[in-house]
């Protein structure tokens, strides 16, 4: 590994150590608290996703939400909230249609005769597919499968890019070093010890 920066008595710091020394001299929060904390602490991202992949445009094209709801209802009777949660789960929590588009679409499907009301739990109204709805879904199974695959693909893409275990571990690292500095005895000897641990970890990661 190429080493960067020199310390007292000719000691050379690796990349991690150099970041620590820079933070000591120029403000810890700027180098770790914002650049690392937001990206790896799990708080840089907003709330649950409610949009298409990467935030680009709409998740469903014309008529696709209608078909998605019909397909899910054909699998098992569901009420509106269950349908919203089913789509959210398929997307890995990255997308959920709003009630403002789901319920009008359910009304449309009911008017078309492809789904029908059925008794649900309490005041909730569940929907079940009719014979006409099942017949339509059988003819459009490939289209429905593509919609489901797109939602699952969004979940897989999110899992690859977000790397939750890595974010958690990096967040723990940031907070551990911050807390150690806040203790008030983060002298040069301690800096070297922490830097050595981080540089060793970096080398081990590079060898994976």
N, C-alpha and C positions, 0 to 999 in steps of 0.2 A: 504494500500500500504506500502511495506517495504521501509524505508527511508535509505539513504546512505550519510555518510559524516557529519562532524560537522563543524560549523562555529563559529564565535566569540560569546561569551556569551552563549555557549551551544546550539545555533540554529542548528537544523538538516535540511539538505537539502534532497529533493527527488531526483530521478534519473535525471530529467531535470536540477535541480539546481546544482547538482554535476557536470554535463557536463559543465555548464556555469562557475563554479568556476575553473574547470580544465582548461578550455579554457583561463581564465583570467591569470592563472599561467604558462601555458605551450604553449601558441600560439594558437590564435583563429582559424587561417586558417586550422591548422592540424585537429582540432576536428570537425569543422563545414564546413569550406570552401570546403574541399575535400571529407570527409566521407559523409556529408549530402548534400552539394551543388550539387555534381555530381550525386548522386543517386536520389535526389528529386527535383532538380531544372529544370529538363527536358533537360539538356545539356549533360548528361553522355552518352546518346545513340547517335549512329551515324545517318547518314541520312536515308531516307526511305528505308525500307527493300527490298532486292533484292535476297532473298534466301528462302530456305524451312524452315519449322518450327524449331525454335530454332537454325537456322544456320546449321542444319545437312543435308548435301547432297542436292540432287535436289528436287525441288517441284514436277515435273512431271516425271513419269516413261516413258518407251518407248511407243511412240504413244499417250500419254495422252494429250500433248499440241495440237496435231492435232485434237483430239476429242473435246477438250475444245473450240478451235477456231471454229470448225464446229458447235457445239451446240450454241455458242453465235451468230454466223452468222445466224443460222436458226431462232433464236428468232427475229432478226431484222437485216437488212443489215447494215454493218459497214465497216469502213476503218481501216487500220492497227493501227493507233494511238488510235482509239476508242476501239479496242479490247484490247490493252495493258491497257488502263485505266479501262475497264470493269473488267479485272482480278484483277487489283490493288484494285478496290473498293470492290470486293467480299472478298478479303483477309484483308480488313480493312487497306489498305495501307502498309501491311507487305511484299508483294511480287508483283513484276511486271516483266514479261518476257522482255528480251531485244529485240530491233528491229532486232538484228542479228539472233535471232532464230524465231521470229514471221514471218517476211517477206518471208524467205525461205519456211516456213511451208505453208504459204498462196499460194506460187507458186506451191507447191506440191499438195495441195488441188485442185487448178485450173487445173493442169495437169491431175488429177484423175477424173475430171468432177463432183466433188461433190459441188463445188462452182463456181461462174462465176462473171466476172466483170460487174459492172453496173455504170452508170453515177453518179458521186458524186459532192460535192460542189467544185467549182474551179478545181484545178489540181488534187485533191485527188481522188483516185480510190476506190470505195466501192465494197464490195463483198456481194453476195446474195447466199443462198443455192439453189441448183438445186433439181429436183425431186429425183435424185439419192442420193444426200446428205441427203435429208429429210428421205428417205427410210432407209439409213444406220443409221441415228440418232434414228429412231424409234426402230430399232433392238437393239441398244446399249444405250437405254435411262437409264438403270440402272447404267451402267458404267459412263455415263456423270453425272448423279445425284450424284454419289459418289465423282467425282472430284469437283463438285460445293460445296458439303458438306464439303470436306476437306478444300477448300479455306475459306468458311465461318467459319469453326472451328478454323482456324488460326486467324481470326479476333476476335472471341470470346475469345480465349486463351489470345491474346494480351490485350484485354480489361480487363480481370480478373487480369493479372499480372502487367500491367503497371499502372492501377488506375490513369489516368490523373488528376482527381480532387484532389486526395491526394498529388500527386507530386507538383501540383500547390500550394496547401496550405502550404506544407512543405517548398517549395522554398520561399514563401512569409515570412514564419516565420524566416528562416535563414537570409534573407536580412533585415528584420525588426530589428532583434537583432544586426546584424552587423552594421547597420546604426546607431542604438542607441549608440553602443560602440564608433563608429567613431566620435560622437558628442563631445567627450572629457570629459564628466561629468558622466561617468558610475561608480559612487562610490558604496560603500558597500550597502548603503540603496537602491539604484536603483537596484543593483544585487538581493537583497532579494525580492524586489517588482516584478521584472521580473520572478524570480524563483518561486514565489508563484503563478503567473499567469500560468506558464507552468506546475507546479505540479498539479494545479487544473484541467487544461485541460487533463492531463494524467489520473487523477482519473476518470474524466467524460467519457473518452474514454474506460477505463477498465470496466465501469459499463454498457456500451451499450449492 
